[in-house]
Structure formats: C-alpha cells, structure tokens
Amino acid sequence: MKFRLVSLLCSLASFTAFALPQAYVTNEKDNTISIIDMQSFDVVDTIDVGERPRGFILSADQRHAYICASDADRIQIMDLSNHTIVGDLPSGADPETIALHPNGTTIYTANEDDALLTVIDIPSGEVISQIDVGVEPEGLAVSHDGKMMVVTSETTNMVHWIDTQTHENVANSLVDARPRDAHFTMDDKYLWVSSEIGGTVSIFDTQTKQKVHTLSFEIKGVYRDKVQPVGIVLMKDSPYAFVALGPANRIAVINTETFKIEDYILVGRRVWQLAFNEDQSLLLSTNGVSGDVSIINTTSHKVEHTVKVGRYPWGVAVKWK
C-alpha cells in the first residue's frame, strides 16, 4: 500500500511538472529542441527532430507544435502531450519560418531557396497555393483579422503583401537591406519590419502600405555594423516593442507610442528570436553563438536567468495551456 501511494505521488508530481509552462527552443546545429521549465528555468528535456530546425510555432490550442526542419524539407508536427513527432506537412524546399492563420487550419512557410510562399491546409495536409515572391523569403506575419499576410524577401529587400483569400500578391514595399522579421500591431494598423544589414526597423501604415517611421539604433561602444535588427515582438497591453539586435548582443526597448528607443538590454551573443510568456511579464531570447536563452523581466528590463541549451538556438515559443 505504501509503495502504491509513493508511486502515485511520484506520477502526480511528474504530471504536474510536465504541465507547468514550458519554453521550446530549436537548436539549429544539434537537430534538437530544448524544453525549459518556466518555473525552475531548467532544461527538463531535449528532443531529437529533423535536420536544421529553425521556425517553431504552437497550434492555437497549444496541443501541437509545428517545426521547420529546414534541411529535411518538411514541417514536422509534434504532439505536445508526449513530445513525439506525429506527422509532417508538405513544406516545399528549405522551409525557414512559419506562421499560422487565425483560423488555426492554414499555415504559411517561406521557401528560401525557391523564392516561394507555400500555403498549407493543416487538416488535409495539402498545399493550397504557392506564391512567387522575392529572393530569399524569410519573415512572415498574418494580420489579427486574418485578411492580410506579409512575407519579407532578404535579397530583394521588399515586403510582399498577400491577400489571404485570393493568395495574390497585392503590393510590394521597399525596405532597407536584408529584411528579416515582421509583426502586425494588435489593431492591425501598422506593420513592423526589421532590416538586418540596413540596421533599421521600418513601420508601415497597413492601409496605404506606405512607410511612416524608420528606427535606427546607436549603442555606445558597439560598431554600427554589429547592430543587426532581427526578431521583433510587440506587447499586447503595454506600449512597448522589443527588437533583437543580432551580434550587438542587445535587445532594444521601444515605446510604440512615441517611437523612441528607451533602453538596450545586454543578453547573450548573437541574439536572434524573441518570445513572451503568457502574461508577457517575461521575455525570452535565443542567443545563437553563446548557445543560451536569456529570460528577461519586461518591467525592469533585467536578465533574470540565463539557460544553456543546444548549439545555435534559433526559434522559441512558450506553452502555457
């Protein structure tokens, strides 16, 4: 009886630990995903996945994850209840990033080598459309109302505006060199786009498709060519954006009402992608060269934890359901 009770308590403890909020980090050079317990901030598991995992997103109900296994030319589907790969989606060649439509059933991926945007229906596992875009597409974003999505092309230096109903490219907007990431504001009035080599963030009016602001960054003691904006996240309930600045090893804190840069946060080497926890009290950054994740308090702008993961962490997402 005592043995059964101990066994039951151990099982419950294991289940409780597994159910806590967790962060998932793709390790580009190790072909793995590191799982971080968001209570203890320890790596609790490492999962083998396809070759060169980069983009990683959660399904709307957070029961599954979608992983860009770039060198395997597929999007893997992971069951988050047991961390097993349960299927693939037809991604086309070299999928790098992915974005989910608000309907929860349509997924988009950028095919960097083929200058294509691939649109996939998740339930049927079929490609709906492939859309010609600029050279080396990477950044993807879908508007919150689901009517528009964008893809950035690194070599063409453009943002392509795609109608999600017709799958037509309805407009093209020039940006500075090597655009990487894109995000719509919560009201869908503006689009933020980072340009890695240009060293800027461009902000567009989504109705006119015209640029209304350009942000540039100056960090004391850091050469300008090291300031390379990549990942962007925008807060829901506070007027702040965070922009990863690559080999500058900093994250810029920007007031979205004034468009003023209010702070720079020192993190690990070559900061790449960013993600919030559920209440956005914490911000996670993947630091590729130092092989770790910085966990930052979004109020104090201080790094509270540094978590060692695999080689060249790239994508990150936090599960809380």
Beta strands, then each sheet from edge to edge (+ up, - down):
strand 1: 22-27
strand 2: 32-37
strand 3: 43-48
strand 4: 53-58
strand 5: 64-69
strand 6: 74-79
strand 7: 84-89
strand 8: 95-100
strand 9: 106-111
strand 10: 116-121
strand 11: 126-132
strand 12: 137-142
strand 13: 148-153
strand 14: 158-163
strand 15: 168-174
strand 16: 179-184
strand 17: 190-195
strand 18: 200-205
strand 19: 210-216
strand 20: 232-234
strand 21: 240-244
strand 22: 250-255
strand 23: 260-266
strand 24: 271-276
strand 25: 282-287
strand 26: 292-297
strand 27: 303-308
strand 28: 313-319
sheet 1: 3+ 2- 1+ 28-
sheet 2: 4+ 5- 6+ 7-
sheet 3: 8+ 9- 10+ 11-
sheet 4: 12+ 13- 14+ 15-
sheet 5: 16+ 17- 18+ 19-
sheet 6: 20+ 21- 22+ 23-
sheet 7: 24+ 25- 26+ 27-
end
